[in-house]
Amino acid sequence: MQPPRRTVACALALFFGIGASAVPPTRTPSMKVTTIAAGGMHGMLLTRDGQLWAMGNDAYGQLCDGDTVAKRTPVQVLADVRAVAPGGQHSLVLRQDGSLWACGNNEFGQVGNGGTSTAGQPVKVMDGVVALAAGRAHSLAIKQDGSLWAFGRNTFGQLATADADNRSSPVKVMDGVRAASAGEAHSLILKHDGSLWSVGQNRNGQLGTGDRADRSQAVKIMEGVAQISAGAAHSLVRKTDGSAWAFGFDGGGQLGDGGNTNRNAPFPLRAGGIAAVGAGELHSLLLAQDGTVWAFGYNDSGRLGTGDAADRHAPVQVASGVAHIAAGGSHTLALRQDGSVWVAGSNGSGQIGLGQSVREARSFTRLALPGR
């Protein structure tokens, strides 16, 4: 089978007006992106002034724009937004006032509004929220008091409720929480004391417990942790010393150890110098403190940004001058230090925002933003 065809389109138009009483052209306000986020088949951009822009698959209304039409380029969908977490087919939005809103597929209650009907329009879920995480079909929210609330699918205990019952409304499951990350069917929980806890499916060792038994109650696995990221069935961790650790499924090399053998306990991937980690569905990213990005794992559609579609079982440098990274289902977003957004991977649903004609981008391509 021949590899998918890559199409690159670029257009530049300049308009000049000359006259005795010429009216200055209207300038589109510059879009200053501060946050990037990637879901299953959609992407989201958050600007400095709280505007939320979205692109990609919208079959369940997961772009929070009120319809179900895929967006091939970024469109503004909400304002007054502080943070966002796109999941498999739903999205969580944190407004400036601390209220949590959700939209999209709600089959398992992952929207958190008490029902299971699709939410094409954003619905308010709860107040007093400071952080959020969206998985394949479950959601996590952290309140100002450090309490962790969970809702959605719970087949493998990923909600940490000590059972396997789905929840369509938020339920409190833990205290003292600083951050959380949600995978396909597991959750990672970082407490204020730097301890890392995991819960949910563990078939591939993605909980890092040293075995492969599922957990419906969170278990402590590490200390000294600064940041976490859960993929479909693997996990990445950055410790306070700048080291990167990985565990779980390694079928495509997403653990970065040079092989493809699953690991059920954390192992050191990098000894130091790491500023951030990002786990996609089946690929992984490391952002080094010097601004370089290193990618590894499955590379279908060129999601690693290497210029080809060959999997990588060890980290390879793919970009530099980067401030933030985001790994999605089969795509990658990178926010450079100059404020530009670069994308790689599948554009089958418009998830990297390159328009109708571009099927995929195997090398990082600059995303056209209004006013830039």
N, C-alpha and C positions, 0 to 999 in steps of 0.2 A: 504494500500500500504506500502510495506517495504521501509525504508529509503535507499537512494543511498549507494552503497558499497564503502567504503574507502579503497584504496590500497596505501600502503606505500612501496616504494622501496628504497634501499640504497646499494651502492656498494663502496668498497674501494680496490684499487689495488696499490701495491708497487712493483717497479721494481728496481733491483740492478744490477750494472755492475761491474765486477772485472777483471782486467787484467793488464799486465805490462805497456801497453800504452793505458789504458782506457781513453776514451773521456768523459769529464763531461757531464751529461745529460742536454739537453736544458730545461730551466725553463720557464714556462708560466708567463709572467709579471703579477704581482698582480693587480687585478681589484679593484680599490678603488671607491666605489659608494658614491656619495655625494647627489644625488637627486633621488627620486622615484616618479613615477606617474602612475595612473591607469585610463584607459578609460572604454568604455562599456564592451568589451570583450578582451581587450589587456592591457599590462603593459609595462612601459618603465623605464630604468635605465640610469642615466647619471653619468659618472665617473669624477674624479677630473681633468683629462687631456682632457675633452671634448668629449669623446667617447660616442655615444648613442647606447644603446643595447635595443632590443625590443623582445617581446614574445606575443603569443596569436593569435587571429583571424586576418587574413590578406586578407579577401575576397575582399576588395576594395583597397588593397594596403596601408592600414592605418599604416603599420609598416615601410613605407618609404624605403623598400628594393628592390622595382622593380618587385615583383611578387605577387601572390595571394595565396600562400601556407601558412597555419597556421604554426607558429613556436612554438614547444612544450617546447623548452628550449631557454634561451636568446641568441640572435645572434647580432653581431655588425652590425649596419646599416649605421651610419654616424659618421663623426668626426667634430671637431671644433664647437661643440654645446655648447651653454650657458644655454639654458632652453628649456623645452618641455611641451606641453599640449595635452595629448590624449583626444579626444572627443568620441562621440558615435561610429562612424565608420570612423573618420578622425583624423588626428594629425597635430598639429602646432609645428614647430621647430624654435627656435631662435638661429642663428649662432653667433659666437664670434664677427663678424663684425657688428652686429645689424640688419642683414637682416632676414626677416621672410619668412620661407618656409612652404609649406603645402602638404599633400598627403592624398589619400583616397577618400571616397564617397563625391561626389560634386553635388548631386541631387538638392540641394537648393542654391548652390553657396558658400557653407561653406569653400571651399578651397581658394576662393578669387582671382582666376586668370582670372575672366571676363567671364567664361563659366560655364557649368554644366556637363561637361564630367568627369568621374572618373579620378583621378590623381594617377596612379600606381607608378609613380616616383615623388619625391619631386619637386614642382614648386615654383619659387620665387614669393612672393606676394608684399613686400614692404621693404623699408629700414628705419633705424633710430628707431627701435623698442627696448623697454627695458623690456616689460612684455606681457604676453599673456594668454588667457583662451579659452578653447574649450568646447562647450556644446554638446547636442545631435546632433544638425545640424546647429549650428551657432557658430561664432568665434568672439573674441574680441582681440584687440591689442592696447597697450599703447605705444606712441612714447616718445622720449626723452623730448619733450616740455610739456608732461602731457596730450596731447590730446588723446582721446579714439576713436578708429576706429572699426567699426562693419561690419560684412558681413555674409551671409547665410540666413537661414530660419527666417522669420519675421511674421509668422501667427498671433502671439499674441502680436506683438509689442516689442519683446525681443531685438531688435536692437536699441531701443530708437530713432527711426527716425520719430516719430509722425505719422506713417502710418503702414500698414501691408504688404508692398511690400518687397519681398525677394531682397537681394542684392548679386550680384556675384562678386563685387569688393568692397574693403574697402571704407566706407564712414565715415567721421568725425561726431561724435555725441555729444562730450562733452570735456570740458577742465578741467585742474586741477586735473587729476585722478592719483592715486598712484597704485591701484590694482583693479582687476575685477575677477569675477567668473561667470561661465555660467552653468546653469542647463539644464533641458530638454527643457523648453520653457520660462525661465526667466533668468534675469541677475542681479547680485549684483555688485555695483560700489562703491569703496572706494576712497574718494577724499583726497587730501593732508591735508586738515584741520581736518581730522578724521570723517567727516560726511559720513554716509552710504545712498546710493540711490538704489532704486530697480525699475525694469521695466519688462513688459511682462505678461505672464499668472499668474493669481491670484486666480484660482478656489478653491485652497486649502489653501489660505492665505499665500502662499509662498513669497509674496512681503512684508508682515509685515505692511501693511498700515491700518489695523483695519477693512478692508472690504474684499470683494472677487471680486472686479471689476478689470479687466485687465487694464494695462497701456501701452501706446505706447510712453509715455514721462516719463523719470525717475522722481521719487518723493523721497524726503528726508524722512528717517524714524528714524534715530538714529544719535547720536554724540558720540565722544570718542571711536571710533572703531579702532582696530589694525589689525584684520584679518577677512576674510570672506570665506565661502565655500558654494556653491550651490549644492544641490542634485537634484534628478529628480523633486520633487515638495515640497521640504522643504529646509530650510536655517539655517545655523549655523554661529554664530558671536562670535568673541573674542574681548572684549573691552580692553582698555589700562590698566585697573586695574586687568586684569587676569580673569575676569568673563566670563562665556559662556552663550550665549543666543540662543534660538531656536524658529522657527515658521514655519507654513505650514502643510503639510500632516503628519499624525501620525498613519496611518493605522497599521503599524507594530511596533510601539513604538519608531520610530526614533527621536522623540522629547525628549525622556528620562524623561518624567514627571510621569511615572507610569501608564498612561492610553493610550488611542488610539483615542483621540478626537483632530481634527485639531485645530490649533490656527492661527488666522489672525493678531496677534500682537506679538512682541517679548516678551518672558518671560525669567526670569533668571533661567538657568539650574544649573549653579555652581556659587557661590559667588566670587570665586577667585582661584588662583593656577593653572590656565590653560595656557599652552604654545602654543597650537595649536588646531584647530578644523578641522575635515575632514568629509564632507558629501558625501556619496556614492549615488547610485541610490535610495536605500530604507533602508540604514543603516547609522549609524553615529559613529564617533570616537572622543574621547577627548584625547589629550596628555597633561598630567599634568607636572608641572614644575619639579617634582621629577623623570620624565622619565617613569612613569607608563602610560599604555594605557587603556582606558575605552571604551567599545563598547556597542551599543544598537541598536534595530531596527530589521528588518527582518533578519533571519538567515538561509535561504535556503542555502544548500551546505556548511554550517558552516562558512559563511563569517565573522562572529564575532570572530572566533577563540576560542570559548568557549568549544570545544570538543564535541558539539552536534549540532542539527539543530533547537533548540527551540528559538523562538523569545524572545527578551528581551525588556521590556518596561521601564527599568531604567538602568543606566550605571552599568556595571560589569567590574572588572579589568581582563584583558586578557594577559597583557605583562608588562615587566619592562625593564629598561635600554635602552629605545628607544629614538632616536633623531628626527626622522621624521616619519610621517604617510601619507598614501594615500588610499582612499576608491574609489572603482570602481563600475562597474555594479553589480557584485555578488562576488567580491573578495576584499581582503585587502592586502596591502603591508606595512611593517614596517622596517625602517632602524635603526638598533641598534647603540648604542654609540661606539661599537667596530668595526663598519663598516660592519657587517654581515646583510644580507637581509632575512627577515622572511615573509612568505606568508600564507594566509588562504583563504578558499572559493572554488569556482568552478574552475576546471581546464579543463572544457569541450572543450575549444578551445586552451588550453595551456597558458591561461592568467596569471597563477602563476608560469609557467616555470618549473613544476616538471616532465616533460616528458610525454611519450605516455601512460604509464600504470596507472598513477594516475588520478582518476576521480575528486577527491575533497580532500581538507584537512580541517578537522573540527577543528583541533588544529594548532597553528602556527608551521610551518615547515621551517627549514633553507633551503634557496635556494642555490644550488651549483653554485659558481661563478669561472671563470677561475683564477687560481693562488691563490685561497683561500682554 
